[in-house]
Amino acid sequence: MKSLDLCVVGAGYVGLVTGACLADVGHRVVCVDSDPTKLKALKAGKIPIHEPGLDEVFRRGVKSGRLRFAGSVVEGLKFKGRRAQVVFIAVGTPPRQDGSADLSAVEAVAETVAKHMDAYTVIVDKSTVPVETGEWVSKTVQRFNRAGIAYDVVSNPEFLSEGSAVKDFLKPDRVVLGVSSKRAEEVMREVYAPLKATVLVTDLKSAELIKHASNSFLATKISYINAVSALCEKVGADVQMVAKGMGLDRRIGPMFLNAGIGFGGFCFPKDLEAFYWISRQKGYDFHLLKSVKEINERQKGWVARKIEEKLWNLEGKTVALLGLAFKPNTDDMRFAPSIDVVLQLKARGVRLRAFDPVAADRAKALPEFKGVHFAKDEYDALKGADALAVVTEWPRFKALDLKRARKLMRTPVLLDGRNLFDPAAARRLGFEYAGVGRP
């Protein structure tokens, strides 16, 4: 295997996992981040995010000397005398109010690379970006590449799920390379050669669309089963049985057919918005995506609606929330459904007690959680509660001692927003139980 010198700009969820994993398979990697606090932590061996398995590959990379950190793109390009052959742009692309992606950080990195590269460089869009971003990156590099250095721009979308990102990177379903030259393809194949993965080589625009189309399809699948769950509640059917019957069809499959209180995180909501925005910009009204978002927004109100059904007057009542992160095995609170749940319940005068095994500190820093009591564990959260609402499906919550929980609560109302519990077993213990799409 040929070891390459790589620069990864941006040490967030995508950039840090990408850099650490590429170092773990034998490349020399410099991760760049302009945040001095984060940079100091990384150099001290502290990982600023919660991601299973990342700690191990991070420490192996640092110990071997293959994973290093820098505070600027210029330093990352020529770190300690070595020149980066490939630069991964993994900076944030947050949504604007109109749904479009803010690509100013991507442009800034492209401009800096153009000004300071001194030999052929492959510039890789790793951030999730809308179609045609590669063209703009290439135009930016061309504009500021006054020395006329040869380069190529590649689209290499990531398909990492938070909570399993390290595994997803090291054992991917596929590696997508959007290239415009054979030279760039050969370099990128060398980058990913250690993974022995299926590689799909496309043009730039197709690669960019693959990412948004994939995430939007998965979001559609979630919203579809959530819409089905609403119908199940009205007719007395069980959405879990419906989903199982659907999932046994090989053409459909069981993944992403778990009814709940809606999807969150930074990827699905943002990518859905960006895909819809770019479609409209190009003259196609992708109305399906708008419906997916509307269904998801309504689903995030399930907890508040059910609590009103069960408790009548909510003013002064206490509700325990189990789980705050947008999904288990992460501390990511970006676009988490729990934020909507908290705002809706606070607006109704509800007192809130909450517990999350990992994301509590991040939640405490959010203004929406002002006034929420953060409990030391799930049982502490339940003390004196008029209702318990499961918001995030952490495995430990499924093992909750319901008999103990029943004794701690003032009123035995259980709102299972992630369908973790057996309704019959909960009712036998005296709970007034409600699940999503369950009779």
Secondary structure, DSSP 8 states (H G I E B T S, - for coil): ----EEEEE--SHHHHHHHHHHHHTT-EEEEE---HHHHHHHHTT--SS--TTHHHHHHHHHHHT-EEEESSHHHHHEETTEE-SEEEE-----B-TTS-B--HHHHHHHHHHHHH--S-EEEEE-S---TTHHHHHHHHHHHH-TT---EEEEE------TTSHHHHHHS-S-EEEE-SSHHHHHHHHHHHGGG---EEEE-HHHHHHHHHHHHHHHHHHHHHHHHHHHHHHHHT--HHHHHHHHHTSTTT-STT----S---SSHHHHHHHHHHHHHHHTT---HHHHHHHHHHHHHTTHHHHHHHHHHS--TT-EEEEE--SSSTT----TT-HHHHHHHHHHHTT-EEEEE-TTTHHHHHTSGGGTT-EE-SSHHHHHTT-SEEEE-S--HHHHT--HHHHHHH-SS-EEEETT--S-HHHHHHTT-EEEETT--
